[in-house]
Amino acid sequence: MAVSVKPELDLLTRLLARLQPHFDIPLRLVLWNGAQHDLGTDPLVTVQLSGPRALRHFLPPSLDNLAEGYVNGQFDVLGRAQDIVDVASRLAETGVPMRGRFGRLFNPARHDRTRDARAIEQHYDVSNDFYRLWLDEAMVYSCAYFPSGTETLAAAQTAKLDHILVKLMLQPGERLLDIGCGWGALAMRAAQKFGAKVVGVTLSKNQYTLACERVDQAGLAGQVEIRLQDYRDIDERDGLFDKITSVGMFEHVGLLHLPSYFAKISALLKDGGLVLNHGITSTDPDSGECPLGAASFIEKYVFPNGELPHVSKALRDMQSAGLEALDVECLRRHYARTLALWSDNFESQSDAIRSVVSETTYRVWRIYLAGCAHAFAQNWVSIYQVLACKAGTSEALNPTPWSRAYMYPNSQSH
Ligand SMILES: C[S@@+](CC[C@H](N)C(=O)[O-])C[C@H]1O[C@@H](n2cnc3c(N)ncnc32)[C@H](O)[C@@H]1O
């Protein structure tokens, strides 16, 4: 027996008619009976509801509830991914208080080697072909650096790698450890351009396989060693490092584990050694979650167990581990730009992407990339590079010059 949806439709139509004058959101809702309702002038985004069940994803219109409806095919959305996310967050603001800021404090994520390996597998082992379709050619999967704001994605990723390696004053023959080496781009750059001997570790099997292939093809096998290894299992008795990088990795560590993460880095570093930690941070002073339900969506579908500290907590935990912060640089705008470029690539490659992953995965990542661009642009999250030294008080153990001028070798003004 067919269930009549007429009463719900009438109710909804009356409700929308009452709400419309109070909104100016460039959204057109198309109901399953074909009726259209615009929540603002000149709609940029159209939502097509497949039936009354889709409505529960608007009650409340939190970002996780909306995104889940789209990912599960309860409704279709037409428009640019970044407009879709902008409209979604404006809808969310109408119905959801900025809750969730303190969620993690009462419900910390649980981390151990097995859980973390599983979480990494879910995120990074989608397939190398998938990431190749929207990252730059070197497959750098972290915030790029746009010295003039006009660089291409590829140029900005190379500029980021060099910015990090120059900050570290990496010298020929020095031992560099890259924690969370991804597909090996930083390790290869450090060997090729700076003459370093590099160990890179990743938890992702797909990354490990491709990074090893790329190192071999570049003839760097004698200089770069890629390991499928948890950073906690690197043994300091096998030799200390002159320099350490960790780029886009400490988001996986967990708030409760940051002290032991920095203690491990400190233990692996020679006295006077430098570390560059580049990672996403919470903009909530108490290290709370991303607002409007965004954190719940990311936790469930994209980045299980990810946790972001406020930069002050990261600095505190570094200090406790004997690492003195020498330089702190905010790259928030750079990540908003990077993510917007990734999102544009994703949109332009949508057919190819759909041929290598499921429709659900395609939808999750489409909304995730555009959503993260929005989150950085809105200052919901941030990102910092922190250069620190295992210095002690001896002047001889502080390797950096008196000024920061050395960090900008190609620039006249700093
Ligand atoms: C966002 S990716 C960044 C990759 C690379 N640094 C880049 O910029 O392209 C994070 C990396 O951290 C690695 N990772 C996460 N947790 C790890 C752990 N416990 N031990 C070693 N690597 C880890 C992942 O496998 C992945 O390679």
The ligand as a MOL file (V3000), in Angstrom:
LIG
                    3D

  0  0  0     0  0            999 V3000
M  V30 BEGIN CTAB
M  V30 COUNTS 27 29 0 0 0
M  V30 BEGIN ATOM
M  V30 1 C 48.6410 14.0380 5.6670 0
M  V30 2 S 49.8520 12.8060 5.3720 0 CHG=1
M  V30 3 C 51.2240 13.8570 5.0600 0
M  V30 4 C 52.2440 13.1990 4.1950 0
M  V30 5 C 53.4630 14.0450 3.8500 0
M  V30 6 N 54.1580 14.5250 5.0240 0
M  V30 7 C 53.0940 15.1890 2.9350 0
M  V30 8 O 53.2140 16.3460 3.3460 0
M  V30 9 O 52.7230 14.9180 1.7880 0 CHG=-1
M  V30 10 C 50.1890 12.1200 7.0140 0
M  V30 11 C 51.2400 11.0390 7.0550 0
M  V30 12 O 51.4590 10.6570 8.4100 0
M  V30 13 C 51.6220 9.2470 8.4580 0
M  V30 14 N 51.3870 8.7710 9.8320 0
M  V30 15 C 50.2960 8.9610 10.6000 0
M  V30 16 N 50.4640 8.3720 11.8080 0
M  V30 17 C 51.7010 7.8150 11.7940 0
M  V30 18 C 52.4580 7.0730 12.7470 0
M  V30 19 N 51.9580 6.7570 13.9530 0
M  V30 20 N 53.7110 6.6730 12.4080 0
M  V30 21 C 54.2160 6.9630 11.1820 0
M  V30 22 N 53.5470 7.6620 10.2310 0
M  V30 23 C 52.3000 8.0840 10.5360 0
M  V30 24 C 50.6550 8.7340 7.4180 0
M  V30 25 O 50.9540 7.4110 7.0540 0
M  V30 26 C 50.9230 9.7610 6.3050 0
M  V30 27 O 52.0480 9.3700 5.5630 0
M  V30 END ATOM
M  V30 BEGIN BOND
M  V30 1 1 1 2
M  V30 2 1 2 3
M  V30 3 1 2 10
M  V30 4 1 3 4
M  V30 5 1 4 5
M  V30 6 1 5 6
M  V30 7 1 5 7
M  V30 8 2 7 8
M  V30 9 1 7 9
M  V30 10 1 10 11
M  V30 11 1 11 12
M  V30 12 1 11 26
M  V30 13 1 12 13
M  V30 14 1 13 14
M  V30 15 1 13 24
M  V30 16 1 14 15
M  V30 17 1 14 23
M  V30 18 2 15 16
M  V30 19 1 16 17
M  V30 20 1 17 18
M  V30 21 2 17 23
M  V30 22 1 18 19
M  V30 23 2 18 20
M  V30 24 1 20 21
M  V30 25 2 21 22
M  V30 26 1 22 23
M  V30 27 1 24 25
M  V30 28 1 24 26
M  V30 29 1 26 27
M  V30 END BOND
M  V30 END CTAB
M  END
